Amino acid sequence: MIALLHIFLLTSLDPIKNFVPLKTYISENAKAHCYVYFINEDIPDYPRVNILEKNKKDFFEYLDTIGIEHSKVGNYYFFNRKNK
């Protein structure tokens, strides 16, 4: 219920600034939490609420729920759509 209220408030204040493509959401959070990253082109580009997650754990947990996986090689993070 609180999440719905939060989304309603974000959309009613300025819907254009509050929603970004999924790739932008991943990029902004990866800049803050991963630093060096690559986003695969196969990730769908549907709208996502523009939120910078509090920490890396929350960011990765959310990605897991929407079918995006990450892998790490050295200091590099790779973001791909999960295979079905």
C-alpha positions as CSV (number, residue, x, y, z in Angstrom):
1,M,0.0,0.0,0.0
2,I,2.8,2.4,0.9
3,A,4.6,1.5,-2.4
4,L,1.5,2.4,-4.4
5,L,1.2,5.7,-2.5
6,H,4.8,6.4,-3.3
7,I,4.4,5.7,-7.0
8,F,1.2,7.9,-7.1
9,L,3.1,10.8,-5.5
10,L,6.0,10.5,-7.9
11,T,3.8,10.4,-10.9
12,S,1.5,13.2,-9.8
13,L,4.4,15.6,-9.1
14,D,6.2,15.4,-12.4
15,P,5.7,12.1,-14.3
16,I,8.2,12.9,-17.1
17,K,11.2,13.3,-14.7
18,N,10.1,10.5,-12.3
19,F,10.2,7.7,-14.9
20,V,13.2,6.7,-16.9
21,P,14.0,3.8,-19.3
22,L,15.2,0.6,-17.5
23,K,18.7,1.0,-19.0
24,T,19.0,4.5,-17.5
25,Y,17.9,3.2,-14.1
26,I,20.5,0.5,-14.3
27,S,23.2,2.9,-15.5
28,E,22.5,5.5,-12.7
29,N,22.6,2.8,-10.0
30,A,25.6,1.1,-11.5
31,K,27.5,4.4,-11.5
32,A,26.8,4.8,-7.8
33,H,27.3,1.1,-6.7
34,C,29.5,-0.7,-9.3
35,Y,31.6,2.0,-11.0
36,V,32.7,0.0,-14.0
37,Y,29.9,-1.8,-15.9
38,F,28.5,-2.9,-19.2
39,I,24.7,-3.1,-20.0
40,N,23.8,-5.6,-22.7
41,E,21.6,-4.4,-25.5
42,D,19.1,-7.3,-24.9
43,I,17.7,-5.6,-21.8
44,P,14.2,-4.3,-22.6
45,D,13.7,-0.5,-22.3
46,Y,10.5,-0.2,-20.4
47,P,9.8,2.7,-18.0
48,R,11.0,2.5,-14.4
49,V,10.6,4.9,-11.4
50,N,13.8,6.9,-11.3
51,I,15.2,5.9,-7.9
52,L,18.8,5.6,-6.8
53,E,18.9,2.5,-4.5
54,K,20.4,2.9,-1.0
55,N,23.0,0.2,-1.5
56,K,24.3,-2.4,-4.0
57,K,22.4,-5.2,-2.3
58,D,19.0,-3.5,-2.8
59,F,19.9,-2.7,-6.4
60,F,20.8,-6.3,-7.2
61,E,17.8,-7.7,-5.4
62,Y,15.5,-5.5,-7.5
63,L,17.1,-6.5,-10.7
64,D,16.7,-10.2,-9.8
65,T,12.9,-9.6,-9.4
66,I,12.5,-8.2,-12.9
67,G,14.6,-10.7,-14.7
68,I,17.9,-9.0,-15.0
69,E,21.1,-10.8,-14.0
70,H,24.5,-9.5,-13.2
71,S,27.9,-11.0,-13.3
72,K,31.3,-9.7,-12.1
73,V,34.6,-10.3,-13.8
74,G,37.4,-8.5,-11.9
75,N,36.1,-5.0,-11.2
76,Y,33.7,-5.1,-14.2
77,Y,29.9,-5.7,-13.8
78,F,27.8,-7.1,-16.7
79,F,24.1,-6.7,-16.8
80,N,22.1,-9.1,-19.0
81,R,18.5,-10.3,-19.3
82,K,18.1,-13.7,-17.6
83,N,17.7,-16.7,-19.9
84,K,14.3,-18.3,-19.6
